[in-house]
């Protein structure tokens, strides 16, 4: 099991118990001492996967009890659209300001 896997498994176990995975809680669940920046880095990209709570010893594959949690293309597209909405609004605002400046100078 990689260190990243161990951190992700600990985070998922905590989330399954209704607790927010924090660096301190993760650190108490790890089998070895891991530098805080490494834990923080993994937690920043962590997304809750309720079924990823252990690795099989023989095959070292994820134990899954439910269906695949990979987001669909449509879900990804919706997330992208939501992420760029504020950027579109800012661009429109900047365009309006530029137009005002051009109108003033005419």
Gaussian input, Z-matrix of N, CA and C with variables (Angstrom, degrees):
# hf/3-21g

backbone

0 1
 N
 C     1     B1
 C     2     B2     1     A1
 N     3     B3     2     A2     1     D1
 C     4     B4     3     A3     2     D2
 C     5     B5     4     A4     3     D3
 N     6     B6     5     A5     4     D4
 C     7     B7     6     A6     5     D5
 C     8     B8     7     A7     6     D6
 N     9     B9     8     A8     7     D7
 C    10    B10     9     A9     8     D8
 C    11    B11    10    A10     9     D9
 N    12    B12    11    A11    10    D10
 C    13    B13    12    A12    11    D11
 C    14    B14    13    A13    12    D12
 N    15    B15    14    A14    13    D13
 C    16    B16    15    A15    14    D14
 C    17    B17    16    A16    15    D15
 N    18    B18    17    A17    16    D16
 C    19    B19    18    A18    17    D17
 C    20    B20    19    A19    18    D18
 N    21    B21    20    A20    19    D19
 C    22    B22    21    A21    20    D20
 C    23    B23    22    A22    21    D21
 N    24    B24    23    A23    22    D22
 C    25    B25    24    A24    23    D23
 C    26    B26    25    A25    24    D24
 N    27    B27    26    A26    25    D25
 C    28    B28    27    A27    26    D26
 C    29    B29    28    A28    27    D27
 N    30    B30    29    A29    28    D28
 C    31    B31    30    A30    29    D29
 C    32    B32    31    A31    30    D30
 N    33    B33    32    A32    31    D31
 C    34    B34    33    A33    32    D32
 C    35    B35    34    A34    33    D33
 N    36    B36    35    A35    34    D34
 C    37    B37    36    A36    35    D35
 C    38    B38    37    A37    36    D36
 N    39    B39    38    A38    37    D37
 C    40    B40    39    A39    38    D38
 C    41    B41    40    A40    39    D39
 N    42    B42    41    A41    40    D40
 C    43    B43    42    A42    41    D41
 C    44    B44    43    A43    42    D42
 N    45    B45    44    A44    43    D43
 C    46    B46    45    A45    44    D44
 C    47    B47    46    A46    45    D45
 N    48    B48    47    A47    46    D46
 C    49    B49    48    A48    47    D47
 C    50    B50    49    A49    48    D48
 N    51    B51    50    A50    49    D49
 C    52    B52    51    A51    50    D50
 C    53    B53    52    A52    51    D51
 N    54    B54    53    A53    52    D52
 C    55    B55    54    A54    53    D53
 C    56    B56    55    A55    54    D54
 N    57    B57    56    A56    55    D55
 C    58    B58    57    A57    56    D56
 C    59    B59    58    A58    57    D57
 N    60    B60    59    A59    58    D58
 C    61    B61    60    A60    59    D59
 C    62    B62    61    A61    60    D60
 N    63    B63    62    A62    61    D61
 C    64    B64    63    A63    62    D62
 C    65    B65    64    A64    63    D63
 N    66    B66    65    A65    64    D64
 C    67    B67    66    A66    65    D65
 C    68    B68    67    A67    66    D66
 N    69    B69    68    A68    67    D67
 C    70    B70    69    A69    68    D68
 C    71    B71    70    A70    69    D69
 N    72    B72    71    A71    70    D70
 C    73    B73    72    A72    71    D71
 C    74    B74    73    A73    72    D72
 N    75    B75    74    A74    73    D73
 C    76    B76    75    A75    74    D74
 C    77    B77    76    A76    75    D75
 N    78    B78    77    A77    76    D76
 C    79    B79    78    A78    77    D77
 C    80    B80    79    A79    78    D78
 N    81    B81    80    A80    79    D79
 C    82    B82    81    A81    80    D80
 C    83    B83    82    A82    81    D81
 N    84    B84    83    A83    82    D82
 C    85    B85    84    A84    83    D83
 C    86    B86    85    A85    84    D84
 N    87    B87    86    A86    85    D85
 C    88    B88    87    A87    86    D86
 C    89    B89    88    A88    87    D87
 N    90    B90    89    A89    88    D88
 C    91    B91    90    A90    89    D89
 C    92    B92    91    A91    90    D90
 N    93    B93    92    A92    91    D91
 C    94    B94    93    A93    92    D92
 C    95    B95    94    A94    93    D93
 N    96    B96    95    A95    94    D94
 C    97    B97    96    A96    95    D95
 C    98    B98    97    A97    96    D96
 N    99    B99    98    A98    97    D97
 C   100   B100    99    A99    98    D98
 C   101   B101   100   A100    99    D99
 N   102   B102   101   A101   100   D100
 C   103   B103   102   A102   101   D101
 C   104   B104   103   A103   102   D102
 N   105   B105   104   A104   103   D103
 C   106   B106   105   A105   104   D104
 C   107   B107   106   A106   105   D105
 N   108   B108   107   A107   106   D106
 C   109   B109   108   A108   107   D107
 C   110   B110   109   A109   108   D108
 N   111   B111   110   A110   109   D109
 C   112   B112   111   A111   110   D110
 C   113   B113   112   A112   111   D111
 N   114   B114   113   A113   112   D112
 C   115   B115   114   A114   113   D113
 C   116   B116   115   A115   114   D114
 N   117   B117   116   A116   115   D115
 C   118   B118   117   A117   116   D116
 C   119   B119   118   A118   117   D117
 N   120   B120   119   A119   118   D118
 C   121   B121   120   A120   119   D119
 C   122   B122   121   A121   120   D120
 N   123   B123   122   A122   121   D121
 C   124   B124   123   A123   122   D122
 C   125   B125   124   A124   123   D123
 N   126   B126   125   A125   124   D124
 C   127   B127   126   A126   125   D125
 C   128   B128   127   A127   126   D126
 N   129   B129   128   A128   127   D127
 C   130   B130   129   A129   128   D128
 C   131   B131   130   A130   129   D129
 N   132   B132   131   A131   130   D130
 C   133   B133   132   A132   131   D131
 C   134   B134   133   A133   132   D132
 N   135   B135   134   A134   133   D133
 C   136   B136   135   A135   134   D134
 C   137   B137   136   A136   135   D135
 N   138   B138   137   A137   136   D136
 C   139   B139   138   A138   137   D137
 C   140   B140   139   A139   138   D138
 N   141   B141   140   A140   139   D139
 C   142   B142   141   A141   140   D140
 C   143   B143   142   A142   141   D141
 N   144   B144   143   A143   142   D142
 C   145   B145   144   A144   143   D143
 C   146   B146   145   A145   144   D144
 N   147   B147   146   A146   145   D145
 C   148   B148   147   A147   146   D146
 C   149   B149   148   A148   147   D147
 N   150   B150   149   A149   148   D148
 C   151   B151   150   A150   149   D149
 C   152   B152   151   A151   150   D150
 N   153   B153   152   A152   151   D151
 C   154   B154   153   A153   152   D152
 C   155   B155   154   A154   153   D153
 N   156   B156   155   A155   154   D154
 C   157   B157   156   A156   155   D155
 C   158   B158   157   A157   156   D156
 N   159   B159   158   A158   157   D157
 C   160   B160   159   A159   158   D158
 C   161   B161   160   A160   159   D159
 N   162   B162   161   A161   160   D160
 C   163   B163   162   A162   161   D161
 C   164   B164   163   A163   162   D162
 N   165   B165   164   A164   163   D163
 C   166   B166   165   A165   164   D164
 C   167   B167   166   A166   165   D165
 N   168   B168   167   A167   166   D166
 C   169   B169   168   A168   167   D167
 C   170   B170   169   A169   168   D168
 N   171   B171   170   A170   169   D169
 C   172   B172   171   A171   170   D170
 C   173   B173   172   A172   171   D171
 N   174   B174   173   A173   172   D172
 C   175   B175   174   A174   173   D173
 C   176   B176   175   A175   174   D174
 N   177   B177   176   A176   175   D175
 C   178   B178   177   A177   176   D176
 C   179   B179   178   A178   177   D177
 N   180   B180   179   A179   178   D178
 C   181   B181   180   A180   179   D179
 C   182   B182   181   A181   180   D180
 N   183   B183   182   A182   181   D181
 C   184   B184   183   A183   182   D182
 C   185   B185   184   A184   183   D183
 N   186   B186   185   A185   184   D184
 C   187   B187   186   A186   185   D185
 C   188   B188   187   A187   186   D186
 N   189   B189   188   A188   187   D187
 C   190   B190   189   A189   188   D188
 C   191   B191   190   A190   189   D189
 N   192   B192   191   A191   190   D190
 C   193   B193   192   A192   191   D191
 C   194   B194   193   A193   192   D192
 N   195   B195   194   A194   193   D193
 C   196   B196   195   A195   194   D194
 C   197   B197   196   A196   195   D195
 N   198   B198   197   A197   196   D196
 C   199   B199   198   A198   197   D197
 C   200   B200   199   A199   198   D198
 N   201   B201   200   A200   199   D199
 C   202   B202   201   A201   200   D200
 C   203   B203   202   A202   201   D201
 N   204   B204   203   A203   202   D202
 C   205   B205   204   A204   203   D203
 C   206   B206   205   A205   204   D204
 N   207   B207   206   A206   205   D205
 C   208   B208   207   A207   206   D206
 C   209   B209   208   A208   207   D207
 N   210   B210   209   A209   208   D208
 C   211   B211   210   A210   209   D209
 C   212   B212   211   A211   210   D210
 N   213   B213   212   A212   211   D211
 C   214   B214   213   A213   212   D212
 C   215   B215   214   A214   213   D213
 N   216   B216   215   A215   214   D214
 C   217   B217   216   A216   215   D215
 C   218   B218   217   A217   216   D216
 N   219   B219   218   A218   217   D217
 C   220   B220   219   A219   218   D218
 C   221   B221   220   A220   219   D219
 N   222   B222   221   A221   220   D220
 C   223   B223   222   A222   221   D221
 C   224   B224   223   A223   222   D222
 N   225   B225   224   A224   223   D223
 C   226   B226   225   A225   224   D224
 C   227   B227   226   A226   225   D225
 N   228   B228   227   A227   226   D226
 C   229   B229   228   A228   227   D227
 C   230   B230   229   A229   228   D228
 N   231   B231   230   A230   229   D229
 C   232   B232   231   A231   230   D230
 C   233   B233   232   A232   231   D231
 N   234   B234   233   A233   232   D232
 C   235   B235   234   A234   233   D233
 C   236   B236   235   A235   234   D234
 N   237   B237   236   A236   235   D235
 C   238   B238   237   A237   236   D236
 C   239   B239   238   A238   237   D237
 N   240   B240   239   A239   238   D238
 C   241   B241   240   A240   239   D239
 C   242   B242   241   A241   240   D240
 N   243   B243   242   A242   241   D241
 C   244   B244   243   A243   242   D242
 C   245   B245   244   A244   243   D243
 N   246   B246   245   A245   244   D244
 C   247   B247   246   A246   245   D245
 C   248   B248   247   A247   246   D246
 N   249   B249   248   A248   247   D247
 C   250   B250   249   A249   248   D248
 C   251   B251   250   A250   249   D249
 N   252   B252   251   A251   250   D250
 C   253   B253   252   A252   251   D251
 C   254   B254   253   A253   252   D252
 N   255   B255   254   A254   253   D253
 C   256   B256   255   A255   254   D254
 C   257   B257   256   A256   255   D255
 N   258   B258   257   A257   256   D256
 C   259   B259   258   A258   257   D257
 C   260   B260   259   A259   258   D258
 N   261   B261   260   A260   259   D259
 C   262   B262   261   A261   260   D260
 C   263   B263   262   A262   261   D261
 N   264   B264   263   A263   262   D262
 C   265   B265   264   A264   263   D263
 C   266   B266   265   A265   264   D264
 N   267   B267   266   A266   265   D265
 C   268   B268   267   A267   266   D266
 C   269   B269   268   A268   267   D267
 N   270   B270   269   A269   268   D268
 C   271   B271   270   A270   269   D269
 C   272   B272   271   A271   270   D270
 N   273   B273   272   A272   271   D271
 C   274   B274   273   A273   272   D272
 C   275   B275   274   A274   273   D273
 N   276   B276   275   A275   274   D274
 C   277   B277   276   A276   275   D275
 C   278   B278   277   A277   276   D276
 N   279   B279   278   A278   277   D277
 C   280   B280   279   A279   278   D278
 C   281   B281   280   A280   279   D279
 N   282   B282   281   A281   280   D280
 C   283   B283   282   A282   281   D281
 C   284   B284   283   A283   282   D282
 N   285   B285   284   A284   283   D283
 C   286   B286   285   A285   284   D284
 C   287   B287   286   A286   285   D285
 N   288   B288   287   A287   286   D286
 C   289   B289   288   A288   287   D287
 C   290   B290   289   A289   288   D288
 N   291   B291   290   A290   289   D289
 C   292   B292   291   A291   290   D290
 C   293   B293   292   A292   291   D291
 N   294   B294   293   A293   292   D292
 C   295   B295   294   A294   293   D293
 C   296   B296   295   A295   294   D294
 N   297   B297   296   A296   295   D295
 C   298   B298   297   A297   296   D296
 C   299   B299   298   A298   297   D297
 N   300   B300   299   A299   298   D298
 C   301   B301   300   A300   299   D299
 C   302   B302   301   A301   300   D300
 N   303   B303   302   A302   301   D301
 C   304   B304   303   A303   302   D302
 C   305   B305   304   A304   303   D303
 N   306   B306   305   A305   304   D304
 C   307   B307   306   A306   305   D305
 C   308   B308   307   A307   306   D306
 N   309   B309   308   A308   307   D307
 C   310   B310   309   A309   308   D308
 C   311   B311   310   A310   309   D309
 N   312   B312   311   A311   310   D310
 C   313   B313   312   A312   311   D311
 C   314   B314   313   A313   312   D312
 N   315   B315   314   A314   313   D313
 C   316   B316   315   A315   314   D314
 C   317   B317   316   A316   315   D315

   B1=1.4570
   B2=1.5231
   B3=1.3226
   B4=1.4585
   B5=1.5291
   B6=1.3173
   B7=1.4683
   B8=1.5266
   B9=1.3330
   B10=1.4661
   B11=1.5319
   B12=1.3430
   B13=1.4630
   B14=1.5220
   B15=1.3259
   B16=1.4617
   B17=1.5302
   B18=1.3336
   B19=1.4706
   B20=1.5297
   B21=1.3411
   B22=1.4723
   B23=1.5265
   B24=1.3237
   B25=1.4663
   B26=1.5275
   B27=1.3275
   B28=1.4664
   B29=1.5280
   B30=1.3343
   B31=1.4730
   B32=1.5182
   B33=1.3263
   B34=1.4727
   B35=1.5291
   B36=1.3277
   B37=1.4673
   B38=1.5227
   B39=1.3399
   B40=1.4669
   B41=1.5296
   B42=1.3209
   B43=1.4648
   B44=1.5230
   B45=1.3271
   B46=1.4724
   B47=1.5261
   B48=1.3250
   B49=1.4699
   B50=1.5232
   B51=1.3277
   B52=1.4524
   B53=1.5193
   B54=1.3235
   B55=1.4580
   B56=1.5144
   B57=1.3339
   B58=1.4606
   B59=1.5307
   B60=1.3316
   B61=1.4621
   B62=1.5306
   B63=1.3030
   B64=1.4617
   B65=1.5221
   B66=1.3188
   B67=1.4606
   B68=1.5276
   B69=1.3293
   B70=1.4653
   B71=1.5244
   B72=1.3273
   B73=1.4659
   B74=1.5310
   B75=1.3196
   B76=1.4678
   B77=1.5280
   B78=1.3218
   B79=1.4721
   B80=1.5243
   B81=1.3355
   B82=1.4652
   B83=1.5222
   B84=1.3291
   B85=1.4623
   B86=1.5301
   B87=1.3273
   B88=1.4618
   B89=1.5264
   B90=1.3326
   B91=1.4647
   B92=1.5256
   B93=1.3298
   B94=1.4610
   B95=1.5185
   B96=1.3273
   B97=1.4563
   B98=1.5290
   B99=1.3231
   B100=1.4654
   B101=1.5254
   B102=1.3353
   B103=1.4698
   B104=1.5338
   B105=1.3303
   B106=1.4706
   B107=1.5320
   B108=1.3450
   B109=1.4745
   B110=1.5339
   B111=1.3196
   B112=1.4667
   B113=1.5363
   B114=1.3276
   B115=1.4686
   B116=1.5242
   B117=1.3219
   B118=1.4652
   B119=1.5259
   B120=1.3256
   B121=1.4649
   B122=1.5160
   B123=1.3290
   B124=1.4657
   B125=1.5245
   B126=1.3262
   B127=1.4695
   B128=1.5278
   B129=1.3262
   B130=1.4641
   B131=1.5239
   B132=1.3204
   B133=1.4631
   B134=1.5309
   B135=1.3235
   B136=1.4685
   B137=1.5191
   B138=1.3310
   B139=1.4604
   B140=1.5172
   B141=1.3123
   B142=1.4596
   B143=1.5221
   B144=1.3152
   B145=1.4622
   B146=1.5276
   B147=1.3306
   B148=1.4653
   B149=1.5223
   B150=1.3300
   B151=1.4584
   B152=1.5265
   B153=1.3168
   B154=1.4592
   B155=1.5287
   B156=1.3306
   B157=1.4629
   B158=1.5237
   B159=1.3143
   B160=1.4642
   B161=1.5171
   B162=1.3261
   B163=1.4585
   B164=1.5176
   B165=1.3374
   B166=1.4614
   B167=1.5126
   B168=1.3129
   B169=1.4566
   B170=1.5197
   B171=1.3217
   B172=1.4582
   B173=1.5186
   B174=1.3019
   B175=1.4552
   B176=1.5206
   B177=1.3197
   B178=1.4634
   B179=1.5204
   B180=1.3195
   B181=1.4583
   B182=1.5161
   B183=1.2983
   B184=1.4545
   B185=1.5257
   B186=1.3271
   B187=1.4579
   B188=1.5194
   B189=1.3182
   B190=1.4573
   B191=1.5116
   B192=1.3313
   B193=1.4530
   B194=1.5172
   B195=1.3252
   B196=1.4578
   B197=1.5034
   B198=1.3241
   B199=1.4530
   B200=1.5214
   B201=1.3057
   B202=1.4563
   B203=1.5317
   B204=1.3245
   B205=1.4536
   B206=1.5256
   B207=1.3276
   B208=1.4525
   B209=1.5256
   B210=1.3431
   B211=1.4639
   B212=1.5247
   B213=1.3202
   B214=1.4641
   B215=1.5245
   B216=1.3281
   B217=1.4628
   B218=1.5244
   B219=1.3371
   B220=1.4608
   B221=1.5304
   B222=1.3359
   B223=1.4667
   B224=1.5241
   B225=1.3184
   B226=1.4560
   B227=1.5237
   B228=1.3197
   B229=1.4677
   B230=1.5334
   B231=1.3252
   B232=1.4677
   B233=1.5258
   B234=1.3242
   B235=1.4657
   B236=1.5224
   B237=1.3268
   B238=1.4667
   B239=1.5195
   B240=1.3338
   B241=1.4656
   B242=1.5306
   B243=1.3167
   B244=1.4674
   B245=1.5186
   B246=1.3237
   B247=1.4559
   B248=1.5230
   B249=1.3424
   B250=1.4652
   B251=1.5297
   B252=1.3231
   B253=1.4699
   B254=1.5293
   B255=1.3373
   B256=1.4690
   B257=1.5289
   B258=1.3166
   B259=1.4674
   B260=1.5203
   B261=1.3259
   B262=1.4637
   B263=1.5287
   B264=1.3365
   B265=1.4675
   B266=1.5295
   B267=1.3178
   B268=1.4623
   B269=1.5253
   B270=1.3173
   B271=1.4723
   B272=1.5188
   B273=1.3232
   B274=1.4673
   B275=1.5257
   B276=1.3204
   B277=1.4603
   B278=1.5299
   B279=1.3258
   B280=1.4633
   B281=1.5264
   B282=1.3244
   B283=1.4624
   B284=1.5249
   B285=1.3299
   B286=1.4674
   B287=1.5307
   B288=1.3141
   B289=1.4678
   B290=1.5254
   B291=1.3244
   B292=1.4636
   B293=1.5233
   B294=1.3262
   B295=1.4717
   B296=1.5171
   B297=1.3430
   B298=1.4535
   B299=1.5227
   B300=1.3285
   B301=1.4708
   B302=1.5351
   B303=1.3135
   B304=1.4645
   B305=1.5295
   B306=1.3181
   B307=1.4706
   B308=1.5240
   B309=1.3547
   B310=1.4667
   B311=1.5255
   B312=1.3088
   B313=1.4556
   B314=1.5280
   B315=1.2989
   B316=1.4748
   B317=1.4963
   A1=107.90
   A2=115.81
   A3=119.63
   A4=109.57
   A5=115.21
   A6=120.26
   A7=109.55
   A8=116.43
   A9=120.59
   A10=110.08
   A11=116.88
   A12=120.32
   A13=111.12
   A14=116.14
   A15=119.99
   A16=110.97
   A17=116.41
   A18=120.47
   A19=110.16
   A20=116.57
   A21=120.52
   A22=111.21
   A23=116.74
   A24=120.46
   A25=110.01
   A26=116.88
   A27=120.20
   A28=110.72
   A29=116.86
   A30=120.59
   A31=110.84
   A32=117.30
   A33=121.04
   A34=111.01
   A35=117.39
   A36=120.22
   A37=110.91
   A38=116.17
   A39=119.62
   A40=110.96
   A41=116.45
   A42=120.13
   A43=111.03
   A44=116.97
   A45=120.61
   A46=111.25
   A47=117.09
   A48=121.98
   A49=111.60
   A50=116.78
   A51=120.83
   A52=113.59
   A53=117.68
   A54=121.58
   A55=110.02
   A56=116.38
   A57=120.45
   A58=107.35
   A59=117.40
   A60=120.01
   A61=111.07
   A62=116.34
   A63=121.61
   A64=108.44
   A65=115.92
   A66=120.61
   A67=109.90
   A68=116.66
   A69=120.21
   A70=111.72
   A71=117.29
   A72=119.96
   A73=111.39
   A74=116.20
   A75=119.95
   A76=109.44
   A77=116.58
   A78=121.52
   A79=111.36
   A80=117.69
   A81=120.26
   A82=112.16
   A83=117.63
   A84=120.60
   A85=113.29
   A86=118.34
   A87=121.49
   A88=111.59
   A89=115.55
   A90=120.84
   A91=112.15
   A92=116.87
   A93=120.85
   A94=109.42
   A95=116.02
   A96=120.93
   A97=108.92
   A98=115.28
   A99=121.79
   A100=107.26
   A101=118.07
   A102=120.34
   A103=111.43
   A104=115.22
   A105=120.73
   A106=113.10
   A107=119.67
   A108=118.08
   A109=113.02
   A110=116.72
   A111=119.63
   A112=110.08
   A113=116.65
   A114=120.50
   A115=109.64
   A116=116.20
   A117=121.30
   A118=110.25
   A119=116.67
   A120=120.71
   A121=112.64
   A122=116.57
   A123=119.89
   A124=109.82
   A125=117.56
   A126=120.33
   A127=112.41
   A128=117.53
   A129=120.06
   A130=111.62
   A131=116.61
   A132=119.43
   A133=112.50
   A134=116.88
   A135=121.46
   A136=111.11
   A137=114.46
   A138=121.63
   A139=106.73
   A140=115.99
   A141=120.89
   A142=111.41
   A143=115.37
   A144=123.19
   A145=105.97
   A146=118.33
   A147=121.87
   A148=114.49
   A149=118.13
   A150=120.71
   A151=113.34
   A152=118.47
   A153=121.55
   A154=108.87
   A155=115.16
   A156=120.19
   A157=112.52
   A158=118.13
   A159=121.52
   A160=109.13
   A161=115.15
   A162=120.84
   A163=108.20
   A164=115.90
   A165=119.24
   A166=107.89
   A167=117.38
   A168=121.02
   A169=112.32
   A170=118.79
   A171=121.13
   A172=112.06
   A173=117.16
   A174=121.19
   A175=112.40
   A176=117.29
   A177=123.06
   A178=111.18
   A179=115.59
   A180=121.12
   A181=108.49
   A182=115.01
   A183=120.35
   A184=110.08
   A185=115.84
   A186=120.95
   A187=106.77
   A188=115.82
   A189=119.99
   A190=108.88
   A191=115.01
   A192=120.23
   A193=110.76
   A194=117.55
   A195=121.02
   A196=110.12
   A197=115.23
   A198=120.15
   A199=110.38
   A200=115.80
   A201=122.10
   A202=109.96
   A203=117.16
   A204=122.12
   A205=112.54
   A206=118.28
   A207=121.23
   A208=109.11
   A209=116.41
   A210=117.88
   A211=111.56
   A212=115.16
   A213=120.48
   A214=109.14
   A215=115.52
   A216=120.63
   A217=110.95
   A218=115.53
   A219=119.82
   A220=110.42
   A221=117.66
   A222=121.07
   A223=110.71
   A224=116.77
   A225=120.69
   A226=109.98
   A227=116.47
   A228=120.62
   A229=110.38
   A230=117.49
   A231=120.96
   A232=110.51
   A233=117.72
   A234=120.99
   A235=110.42
   A236=116.20
   A237=119.95
   A238=110.26
   A239=116.49
   A240=120.52
   A241=110.77
   A242=117.47
   A243=120.68
   A244=111.02
   A245=116.86
   A246=120.69
   A247=112.04
   A248=117.43
   A249=119.09
   A250=113.61
   A251=118.45
   A252=120.14
   A253=112.33
   A254=119.67
   A255=118.68
   A256=112.35
   A257=117.32
   A258=120.52
   A259=110.90
   A260=116.99
   A261=120.93
   A262=110.44
   A263=115.86
   A264=119.96
   A265=110.02
   A266=117.17
   A267=120.37
   A268=111.07
   A269=117.38
   A270=121.05
   A271=110.28
   A272=116.93
   A273=120.41
   A274=110.91
   A275=116.65
   A276=120.94
   A277=110.33
   A278=116.37
   A279=120.29
   A280=111.37
   A281=117.49
   A282=121.20
   A283=110.48
   A284=115.77
   A285=119.87
   A286=110.36
   A287=117.27
   A288=120.49
   A289=111.02
   A290=117.74
   A291=121.39
   A292=109.92
   A293=116.49
   A294=120.22
   A295=110.22
   A296=118.04
   A297=120.86
   A298=111.14
   A299=116.08
   A300=119.85
   A301=111.23
   A302=116.40
   A303=120.64
   A304=110.50
   A305=116.71
   A306=120.68
   A307=110.95
   A308=116.19
   A309=120.44
   A310=110.95
   A311=116.31
   A312=120.68
   A313=113.55
   A314=117.70
   A315=120.28
   A316=112.34
   D1=133.03
   D2=178.28
   D3=-78.97
   D4=164.62
   D5=178.05
   D6=-62.95
   D7=-40.85
   D8=179.38
   D9=-60.57
   D10=-44.36
   D11=178.37
   D12=-59.83
   D13=-42.51
   D14=-178.94
   D15=-62.98
   D16=-40.67
   D17=178.51
   D18=-66.13
   D19=-44.67
   D20=-179.65
   D21=-63.40
   D22=-41.17
   D23=179.12
   D24=-63.59
   D25=-44.48
   D26=178.96
   D27=-61.74
   D28=-42.61
   D29=179.39
   D30=-62.94
   D31=-43.15
   D32=179.64
   D33=-65.64
   D34=-40.31
   D35=178.43
   D36=-62.22
   D37=-43.38
   D38=178.46
   D39=-63.80
   D40=-44.66
   D41=-179.95
   D42=-63.74
   D43=-37.55
   D44=177.67
   D45=-64.58
   D46=-25.98
   D47=178.54
   D48=-88.13
   D49=1.89
   D50=178.43
   D51=86.56
   D52=10.82
   D53=179.60
   D54=-102.11
   D55=148.11
   D56=176.24
   D57=-81.66
   D58=123.79
   D59=179.34
   D60=-67.25
   D61=112.40
   D62=176.65
   D63=-110.70
   D64=164.74
   D65=179.80
   D66=-58.34
   D67=-43.08
   D68=-178.52
   D69=-63.84
   D70=-44.46
   D71=179.62
   D72=-66.63
   D73=-39.88
   D74=178.73
   D75=-62.58
   D76=-44.98
   D77=-177.52
   D78=-57.99
   D79=-35.68
   D80=-179.14
   D81=-72.36
   D82=-21.78
   D83=-177.09
   D84=-93.05
   D85=-10.42
   D86=-175.19
   D87=-79.31
   D88=148.47
   D89=-177.96
   D90=-82.19
   D91=-14.65
   D92=179.93
   D93=-141.32
   D94=162.50
   D95=179.60
   D96=-75.95
   D97=126.16
   D98=-178.96
   D99=-124.58
   D100=136.78
   D101=179.56
   D102=-59.13
   D103=140.37
   D104=-178.50
   D105=-55.49
   D106=-41.90
   D107=179.72
   D108=-59.17
   D109=-32.50
   D110=179.47
   D111=-69.99
   D112=-41.75
   D113=177.60
   D114=-63.06
   D115=-45.52
   D116=-179.26
   D117=-60.94
   D118=-43.55
   D119=179.87
   D120=-59.93
   D121=-42.53
   D122=179.93
   D123=-70.19
   D124=-41.13
   D125=-179.26
   D126=-65.30
   D127=-30.72
   D128=178.68
   D129=-62.68
   D130=-34.36
   D131=-178.50
   D132=-99.44
   D133=0.02
   D134=-177.17
   D135=-67.96
   D136=136.91
   D137=170.44
   D138=-128.89
   D139=136.95
   D140=-174.89
   D141=-60.12
   D142=123.17
   D143=173.65
   D144=-124.78
   D145=93.14
   D146=-172.47
   D147=-54.72
   D148=-28.37
   D149=-176.25
   D150=-88.53
   D151=-12.29
   D152=-178.46
   D153=-90.37
   D154=80.00
   D155=-176.75
   D156=-124.03
   D157=-0.63
   D158=178.22
   D159=-166.15
   D160=160.80
   D161=174.65
   D162=-113.82
   D163=143.89
   D164=174.73
   D165=-70.42
   D166=141.38
   D167=-176.66
   D168=-71.42
   D169=-39.82
   D170=-174.73
   D171=-76.17
   D172=-59.32
   D173=-173.77
   D174=-86.64
   D175=-15.02
   D176=-176.44
   D177=54.57
   D178=42.97
   D179=175.54
   D180=-111.50
   D181=160.46
   D182=-178.04
   D183=-68.24
   D184=135.22
   D185=175.04
   D186=-83.35
   D187=121.32
   D188=-179.47
   D189=-117.81
   D190=132.17
   D191=178.93
   D192=-107.27
   D193=-13.36
   D194=-178.18
   D195=-127.57
   D196=-155.64
   D197=-179.11
   D198=-87.86
   D199=170.13
   D200=-178.23
   D201=-66.32
   D202=134.62
   D203=-177.20
   D204=-99.38
   D205=13.00
   D206=178.54
   D207=-66.37
   D208=129.18
   D209=-178.40
   D210=-66.83
   D211=146.45
   D212=178.64
   D213=-75.07
   D214=166.54
   D215=178.22
   D216=-59.85
   D217=-37.31
   D218=-179.63
   D219=-65.89
   D220=-41.32
   D221=178.42
   D222=-64.40
   D223=-41.57
   D224=178.40
   D225=-63.64
   D226=-43.11
   D227=179.27
   D228=-61.49
   D229=-41.52
   D230=178.35
   D231=-64.09
   D232=-40.28
   D233=178.90
   D234=-64.46
   D235=-40.20
   D236=178.44
   D237=-64.33
   D238=-45.37
   D239=179.32
   D240=-58.95
   D241=-43.63
   D242=179.29
   D243=-64.34
   D244=-36.22
   D245=-178.70
   D246=-69.49
   D247=-32.35
   D248=-176.76
   D249=-93.42
   D250=-7.48
   D251=178.69
   D252=-55.88
   D253=-47.93
   D254=178.96
   D255=-62.59
   D256=-32.98
   D257=178.17
   D258=-67.32
   D259=-41.59
   D260=178.10
   D261=-62.26
   D262=-41.33
   D263=-179.94
   D264=-64.52
   D265=-41.07
   D266=179.43
   D267=-66.20
   D268=-39.60
   D269=177.68
   D270=-62.12
   D271=-44.11
   D272=178.96
   D273=-62.57
   D274=-39.61
   D275=178.44
   D276=-64.23
   D277=-43.37
   D278=178.77
   D279=-64.70
   D280=-39.22
   D281=177.13
   D282=-60.99
   D283=-42.29
   D284=179.77
   D285=-64.44
   D286=-41.63
   D287=178.60
   D288=-64.52
   D289=-41.60
   D290=178.01
   D291=-62.35
   D292=-43.07
   D293=179.46
   D294=-62.62
   D295=-39.82
   D296=177.74
   D297=-62.30
   D298=-41.63
   D299=178.70
   D300=-65.34
   D301=-40.86
   D302=178.61
   D303=-64.83
   D304=-40.37
   D305=179.66
   D306=-65.64
   D307=-36.73
   D308=179.46
   D309=-66.32
   D310=-38.82
   D311=-176.75
   D312=-81.14
   D313=-6.67
   D314=-178.65
   D315=-83.86

